[in-house]
Amino acid sequence: MSKYFFSSYIQLIMAILLSSTIAKAQQTETFTKEEQKQIEYLKTKQLNGSFGIAFINSVPQGAYQENIKSSGQGFYISGGYMPFEKIPVIFGLDFNMIFFKSDEKLFQYGTKPQITEDTVSASSWIIPIHLFTRVQMDLDFILPYAEVFGGLSIINSDWTYKSSTYKEDNESDIHVPFSYGFCVGSLFQLANIITLPASRVRIDLDVKGKYVFGNESEYSTVTIQSDQTAKFDKHNSKTDMFILLVGVTFRF
């Protein structure tokens, strides 16, 4: 999982650098006076919509961390809209997919040519889905902001048995506690892409930290046993997390 996300970070950085290069190349073009006037207008035009993607590193807090004994990595998608002119308040929805530690074991038995292979895997993840309200300051190239949010977190632990001979089997444990919290972050301009006659898209690096207060909930950790079964250990605690996000936001 960590190798996958490291590779994705590298790809994201390359995409950001490419976007910045394209935008700078566009700035060297020659425009008529009317086109230049339109460009200056578009530079100050309010961008109402936003769409963001980011990579996540999550650290459970308190008893939640003591029980699951794992940090989590994943991805984040959000969309927002600023409905008022000159009032920097954005309303939106975000989706967070966070994977915690997983385990997989291969069991082989029998003799050639009839060797049976069984694969047993265990995993856990959490999906916080939140409505948010953001207030942000426009300092031109930097836009610091603060958010409050609330919604639900879907917590899942599962065990899967796959065999080359026998029937597959699986078991899962799902709980959905309420969650809410606050977030602070900043947008840093990477590119300001203007397409005449009337289009502007701003690409920003988005860096933020979120603290999620998760209501008390039951959840499980899964351990694979030597007999290929799974042991579900039940826990009950608050499900607080601190989440660090780094990504890209497109404003349009």
TORGUNU-274554 format. One record per residue (C-alpha): residue number from 0; residue in three letters; z, x negated, y. Coordinates in nm, 2 decimals. Layout:
N
+-----+------+--------+--------+--------+
! seq ! type !      Z !      X !      Y !
+-----+------+--------+--------+--------+
! NUM !  Ala !      Z !      X !      Y !
...
+-----+------+--------+--------+--------+
// end
This chain:
252
+-----+------+--------+--------+--------+
! seq ! type !      Z !      X !      Y !
+-----+------+--------+--------+--------+
!   0 !  Met !   0.00 !   0.00 !   0.00 !
!   1 !  Ser !   0.09 !  -0.28 !   0.25 !
!   2 !  Lys !  -0.24 !  -0.46 !   0.19 !
!   3 !  Tyr !  -0.43 !  -0.14 !   0.26 !
!   4 !  Phe !  -0.25 !  -0.08 !   0.59 !
!   5 !  Phe !  -0.28 !  -0.45 !   0.70 !
!   6 !  Ser !  -0.66 !  -0.43 !   0.64 !
!   7 !  Ser !  -0.67 !  -0.10 !   0.83 !
!   8 !  Tyr !  -0.49 !  -0.26 !   1.13 !
!   9 !  Ile !  -0.75 !  -0.54 !   1.13 !
!  10 !  Gln !  -1.04 !  -0.29 !   1.13 !
!  11 !  Leu !  -0.87 !  -0.09 !   1.41 !
!  12 !  Ile !  -0.84 !  -0.41 !   1.63 !
!  13 !  Met !  -1.21 !  -0.49 !   1.57 !
!  14 !  Ala !  -1.31 !  -0.14 !   1.67 !
!  15 !  Ile !  -1.10 !  -0.16 !   1.99 !
!  16 !  Leu !  -1.26 !  -0.50 !   2.08 !
!  17 !  Leu !  -1.61 !  -0.36 !   2.02 !
!  18 !  Ser !  -1.54 !  -0.05 !   2.24 !
!  19 !  Ser !  -1.42 !  -0.27 !   2.52 !
!  20 !  Thr !  -1.73 !  -0.49 !   2.50 !
!  21 !  Ile !  -1.96 !  -0.19 !   2.51 !
!  22 !  Ala !  -1.78 !  -0.05 !   2.81 !
!  23 !  Lys !  -1.80 !  -0.38 !   3.00 !
!  24 !  Ala !  -2.17 !  -0.41 !   2.92 !
!  25 !  Gln !  -2.22 !  -0.07 !   3.07 !
!  26 !  Gln !  -2.06 !  -0.18 !   3.40 !
!  27 !  Thr !  -2.33 !  -0.44 !   3.46 !
!  28 !  Glu !  -2.60 !  -0.17 !   3.48 !
!  29 !  Thr !  -2.77 !  -0.10 !   3.82 !
!  30 !  Phe !  -2.73 !   0.26 !   3.95 !
!  31 !  Thr !  -2.87 !   0.45 !   4.24 !
!  32 !  Lys !  -2.64 !   0.56 !   4.53 !
!  33 !  Glu !  -2.62 !   0.91 !   4.39 !
!  34 !  Glu !  -2.54 !   0.79 !   4.05 !
!  35 !  Gln !  -2.28 !   0.55 !   4.19 !
!  36 !  Lys !  -2.12 !   0.84 !   4.38 !
!  37 !  Gln !  -2.11 !   1.05 !   4.06 !
!  38 !  Ile !  -1.95 !   0.76 !   3.87 !
!  39 !  Glu !  -1.68 !   0.73 !   4.13 !
!  40 !  Tyr !  -1.61 !   1.10 !   4.10 !
!  41 !  Leu !  -1.59 !   1.08 !   3.72 !
!  42 !  Lys !  -1.35 !   0.79 !   3.74 !
!  43 !  Thr !  -1.09 !   1.02 !   3.92 !
!  44 !  Lys !  -1.17 !   1.33 !   3.73 !
!  45 !  Gln !  -0.87 !   1.47 !   3.53 !
!  46 !  Leu !  -0.90 !   1.42 !   3.16 !
!  47 !  Asn !  -0.75 !   1.73 !   3.00 !
!  48 !  Gly !  -0.80 !   1.67 !   2.62 !
!  49 !  Ser !  -0.67 !   1.40 !   2.40 !
!  50 !  Phe !  -0.70 !   1.30 !   2.03 !
!  51 !  Gly !  -0.50 !   1.01 !   1.88 !
!  52 !  Ile !  -0.48 !   0.82 !   1.55 !
!  53 !  Ala !  -0.22 !   0.56 !   1.47 !
!  54 !  Phe !  -0.06 !   0.36 !   1.20 !
!  55 !  Ile !   0.31 !   0.42 !   1.12 !
!  56 !  Asn !   0.61 !   0.22 !   1.02 !
!  57 !  Ser !   0.91 !   0.44 !   0.95 !
!  58 !  Val !   1.27 !   0.34 !   0.89 !
!  59 !  Pro !   1.50 !   0.61 !   0.75 !
!  60 !  Gln !   1.85 !   0.62 !   0.90 !
!  61 !  Gly !   2.20 !   0.65 !   0.77 !
!  62 !  Ala !   2.26 !   0.81 !   0.43 !
!  63 !  Tyr !   1.88 !   0.88 !   0.40 !
!  64 !  Gln !   1.81 !   0.50 !   0.40 !
!  65 !  Glu !   2.10 !   0.43 !   0.16 !
!  66 !  Asn !   1.96 !   0.68 !  -0.09 !
!  67 !  Ile !   1.59 !   0.61 !  -0.09 !
!  68 !  Lys !   1.62 !   0.24 !  -0.01 !
!  69 !  Ser !   1.27 !   0.21 !   0.13 !
!  70 !  Ser !   1.09 !   0.20 !   0.46 !
!  71 !  Gly !   0.76 !   0.39 !   0.48 !
!  72 !  Gln !   0.41 !   0.33 !   0.61 !
!  73 !  Gly !   0.14 !   0.58 !   0.68 !
!  74 !  Phe !  -0.08 !   0.73 !   0.95 !
!  75 !  Tyr !  -0.06 !   0.97 !   1.24 !
!  76 !  Ile !  -0.31 !   1.22 !   1.39 !
!  77 !  Ser !  -0.25 !   1.42 !   1.71 !
!  78 !  Gly !  -0.43 !   1.64 !   1.95 !
!  79 !  Gly !  -0.32 !   1.76 !   2.29 !
!  80 !  Tyr !  -0.43 !   1.95 !   2.61 !
!  81 !  Met !  -0.32 !   1.93 !   2.97 !
!  82 !  Pro !  -0.37 !   2.29 !   3.10 !
!  83 !  Phe !  -0.26 !   2.24 !   3.46 !
!  84 !  Glu !  -0.44 !   2.06 !   3.75 !
!  85 !  Lys !  -0.24 !   1.77 !   3.88 !
!  86 !  Ile !   0.06 !   1.85 !   3.67 !
!  87 !  Pro !   0.09 !   1.58 !   3.40 !
!  88 !  Val !   0.23 !   1.79 !   3.12 !
!  89 !  Ile !   0.05 !   1.79 !   2.78 !
!  90 !  Phe !   0.11 !   2.03 !   2.49 !
!  91 !  Gly !   0.00 !   1.94 !   2.15 !
!  92 !  Leu !   0.04 !   1.91 !   1.77 !
!  93 !  Asp !   0.09 !   1.60 !   1.56 !
!  94 !  Phe !   0.07 !   1.53 !   1.19 !
!  95 !  Asn !   0.25 !   1.23 !   1.03 !
!  96 !  Met !   0.19 !   1.12 !   0.67 !
!  97 !  Ile !   0.44 !   0.86 !   0.55 !
!  98 !  Phe !   0.45 !   0.70 !   0.20 !
!  99 !  Phe !   0.77 !   0.55 !   0.07 !
! 100 !  Lys !   0.80 !   0.31 !  -0.23 !
! 101 !  Ser !   0.61 !   0.40 !  -0.55 !
! 102 !  Asp !   0.64 !   0.27 !  -0.90 !
! 103 !  Glu !   0.39 !   0.25 !  -1.20 !
! 104 !  Lys !   0.45 !   0.14 !  -1.56 !
! 105 !  Leu !   0.21 !   0.09 !  -1.84 !
! 106 !  Phe !   0.33 !   0.15 !  -2.20 !
! 107 !  Gln !   0.13 !   0.04 !  -2.50 !
! 108 !  Tyr !   0.20 !   0.11 !  -2.87 !
! 109 !  Gly !   0.02 !   0.12 !  -3.20 !
! 110 !  Thr !  -0.21 !  -0.14 !  -3.36 !
! 111 !  Lys !  -0.58 !  -0.22 !  -3.31 !
! 112 !  Pro !  -0.81 !  -0.05 !  -3.31 !
! 113 !  Gln !  -0.59 !   0.26 !  -3.22 !
! 114 !  Ile !  -0.37 !   0.14 !  -2.93 !
! 115 !  Thr !  -0.23 !   0.42 !  -2.72 !
! 116 !  Glu !  -0.19 !   0.35 !  -2.35 !
! 117 !  Asp !   0.04 !   0.57 !  -2.14 !
! 118 !  Thr !   0.07 !   0.53 !  -1.76 !
! 119 !  Val !   0.38 !   0.67 !  -1.59 !
! 120 !  Ser !   0.40 !   0.67 !  -1.21 !
! 121 !  Ala !   0.66 !   0.78 !  -0.95 !
! 122 !  Ser !   0.61 !   0.82 !  -0.58 !
! 123 !  Ser !   0.76 !   0.99 !  -0.27 !
! 124 !  Trp !   0.63 !   1.08 !   0.07 !
! 125 !  Ile !   0.72 !   1.29 !   0.37 !
! 126 !  Ile !   0.49 !   1.48 !   0.61 !
! 127 !  Pro !   0.65 !   1.57 !   0.95 !
! 128 !  Ile !   0.44 !   1.82 !   1.14 !
! 129 !  His !   0.55 !   1.88 !   1.50 !
! 130 !  Leu !   0.46 !   2.07 !   1.82 !
! 131 !  Phe !   0.52 !   1.85 !   2.12 !
! 132 !  Thr !   0.55 !   1.86 !   2.50 !
! 133 !  Arg !   0.46 !   1.53 !   2.68 !
! 134 !  Val !   0.52 !   1.43 !   3.04 !
! 135 !  Gln !   0.33 !   1.12 !   3.15 !
! 136 !  Met !   0.28 !   0.91 !   3.46 !
! 137 !  Asp !  -0.06 !   0.80 !   3.57 !
! 138 !  Leu !  -0.04 !   0.44 !   3.68 !
! 139 !  Asp !  -0.42 !   0.39 !   3.64 !
! 140 !  Phe !  -0.45 !   0.13 !   3.36 !
! 141 !  Ile !  -0.10 !   0.21 !   3.22 !
! 142 !  Leu !   0.03 !   0.56 !   3.14 !
! 143 !  Pro !   0.40 !   0.57 !   3.03 !
! 144 !  Tyr !   0.52 !   0.89 !   2.88 !
! 145 !  Ala !   0.80 !   1.08 !   2.71 !
! 146 !  Glu !   0.79 !   1.36 !   2.46 !
! 147 !  Val !   1.01 !   1.61 !   2.30 !
! 148 !  Phe !   0.90 !   1.77 !   1.97 !
! 149 !  Gly !   1.01 !   2.01 !   1.69 !
! 150 !  Gly !   0.87 !   2.13 !   1.36 !
! 151 !  Leu !   0.90 !   2.08 !   0.99 !
! 152 !  Ser !   0.91 !   1.79 !   0.75 !
! 153 !  Ile !   0.77 !   1.83 !   0.39 !
! 154 !  Ile !   0.96 !   1.59 !   0.16 !
! 155 !  Asn !   0.81 !   1.53 !  -0.19 !
! 156 !  Ser !   0.91 !   1.32 !  -0.49 !
! 157 !  Asp !   0.69 !   1.33 !  -0.80 !
! 158 !  Trp !   0.64 !   1.18 !  -1.15 !
! 159 !  Thr !   0.31 !   1.17 !  -1.34 !
! 160 !  Tyr !   0.25 !   1.09 !  -1.70 !
! 161 !  Lys !  -0.11 !   1.01 !  -1.82 !
! 162 !  Ser !  -0.20 !   0.92 !  -2.18 !
! 163 !  Ser !  -0.51 !   0.81 !  -2.36 !
! 164 !  Thr !  -0.40 !   1.03 !  -2.65 !
! 165 !  Tyr !  -0.15 !   1.30 !  -2.54 !
! 166 !  Lys !  -0.16 !   1.57 !  -2.28 !
! 167 !  Glu !  -0.09 !   1.48 !  -1.92 !
! 168 !  Asp !   0.23 !   1.59 !  -1.76 !
! 169 !  Asn !   0.39 !   1.59 !  -1.41 !
! 170 !  Glu !   0.69 !   1.71 !  -1.22 !
! 171 !  Ser !   0.77 !   1.72 !  -0.85 !
! 172 !  Asp !   1.05 !   1.81 !  -0.62 !
! 173 !  Ile !   0.97 !   1.95 !  -0.27 !
! 174 !  His !   1.19 !   2.04 !   0.02 !
! 175 !  Val !   1.10 !   2.15 !   0.38 !
! 176 !  Pro !   1.38 !   2.08 !   0.64 !
! 177 !  Phe !   1.35 !   2.14 !   1.01 !
! 178 !  Ser !   1.31 !   1.83 !   1.22 !
! 179 !  Tyr !   1.30 !   1.75 !   1.60 !
! 180 !  Gly !   1.33 !   1.46 !   1.83 !
! 181 !  Phe !   1.21 !   1.26 !   2.12 !
! 182 !  Cys !   0.95 !   0.99 !   2.18 !
! 183 !  Val !   0.87 !   0.73 !   2.45 !
! 184 !  Gly !   0.56 !   0.53 !   2.47 !
! 185 !  Ser !   0.27 !   0.40 !   2.69 !
! 186 !  Leu !  -0.11 !   0.42 !   2.69 !
! 187 !  Phe !  -0.29 !   0.10 !   2.79 !
! 188 !  Gln !  -0.65 !   0.13 !   2.90 !
! 189 !  Leu !  -0.90 !  -0.04 !   2.67 !
! 190 !  Ala !  -1.23 !   0.12 !   2.78 !
! 191 !  Asn !  -1.35 !   0.38 !   3.03 !
! 192 !  Ile !  -1.68 !   0.50 !   2.91 !
! 193 !  Ile !  -1.89 !   0.70 !   3.16 !
! 194 !  Thr !  -2.21 !   0.88 !   3.06 !
! 195 !  Leu !  -2.41 !   1.03 !   3.33 !
! 196 !  Pro !  -2.44 !   1.30 !   3.45 !
! 197 !  Ala !  -2.09 !   1.43 !   3.38 !
! 198 !  Ser !  -1.91 !   1.27 !   3.09 !
! 199 !  Arg !  -1.61 !   1.03 !   3.08 !
! 200 !  Val !  -1.41 !   0.92 !   2.78 !
! 201 !  Arg !  -1.11 !   0.68 !   2.82 !
! 202 !  Ile !  -1.00 !   0.48 !   2.52 !
! 203 !  Asp !  -0.63 !   0.37 !   2.53 !
! 204 !  Leu !  -0.41 !   0.16 !   2.31 !
! 205 !  Asp !  -0.11 !   0.38 !   2.22 !
! 206 !  Val !   0.23 !   0.22 !   2.15 !
! 207 !  Lys !   0.53 !   0.44 !   2.10 !
! 208 !  Gly !   0.87 !   0.49 !   1.92 !
! 209 !  Lys !   0.99 !   0.82 !   1.79 !
! 210 !  Tyr !   1.34 !   0.92 !   1.67 !
! 211 !  Val !   1.32 !   1.21 !   1.43 !
! 212 !  Phe !   1.64 !   1.42 !   1.37 !
! 213 !  Gly !   1.60 !   1.57 !   1.03 !
! 214 !  Asn !   1.82 !   1.86 !   0.93 !
! 215 !  Glu !   2.04 !   1.81 !   0.62 !
! 216 !  Ser !   1.83 !   1.86 !   0.31 !
! 217 !  Glu !   1.82 !   1.81 !  -0.06 !
! 218 !  Tyr !   1.57 !   1.54 !  -0.18 !
! 219 !  Ser !   1.52 !   1.32 !  -0.49 !
! 220 !  Thr !   1.45 !   0.97 !  -0.58 !
! 221 !  Val !   1.26 !   0.91 !  -0.91 !
! 222 !  Thr !   1.32 !   0.63 !  -1.17 !
! 223 !  Ile !   1.09 !   0.57 !  -1.46 !
! 224 !  Gln !   1.29 !   0.54 !  -1.79 !
! 225 !  Ser !   1.21 !   0.32 !  -2.09 !
! 226 !  Asp !   1.12 !   0.63 !  -2.29 !
! 227 !  Gln !   0.85 !   0.72 !  -2.04 !
! 228 !  Thr !   1.05 !   1.01 !  -1.89 !
! 229 !  Ala !   1.15 !   1.03 !  -1.52 !
! 230 !  Lys !   1.51 !   1.05 !  -1.39 !
! 231 !  Phe !   1.53 !   1.26 !  -1.07 !
! 232 !  Asp !   1.85 !   1.17 !  -0.88 !
! 233 !  Lys !   1.94 !   1.45 !  -0.64 !
! 234 !  His !   2.07 !   1.36 !  -0.29 !
! 235 !  Asn !   2.18 !   1.57 !   0.01 !
! 236 !  Ser !   2.20 !   1.43 !   0.36 !
! 237 !  Lys !   2.04 !   1.44 !   0.70 !
! 238 !  Thr !   1.68 !   1.31 !   0.71 !
! 239 !  Asp !   1.67 !   1.11 !   1.03 !
! 240 !  Met !   1.40 !   0.84 !   1.08 !
! 241 !  Phe !   1.29 !   0.60 !   1.35 !
! 242 !  Ile !   0.92 !   0.57 !   1.36 !
! 243 !  Leu !   0.71 !   0.30 !   1.53 !
! 244 !  Leu !   0.34 !   0.39 !   1.59 !
! 245 !  Val !   0.05 !   0.17 !   1.71 !
! 246 !  Gly !  -0.29 !   0.33 !   1.75 !
! 247 !  Val !  -0.58 !   0.45 !   1.97 !
! 248 !  Thr !  -0.60 !   0.76 !   2.19 !
! 249 !  Phe !  -0.92 !   0.91 !   2.31 !
! 250 !  Arg !  -0.89 !   1.11 !   2.64 !
! 251 !  Phe !  -1.18 !   1.33 !   2.75 !
+-----+------+--------+--------+--------+
// end
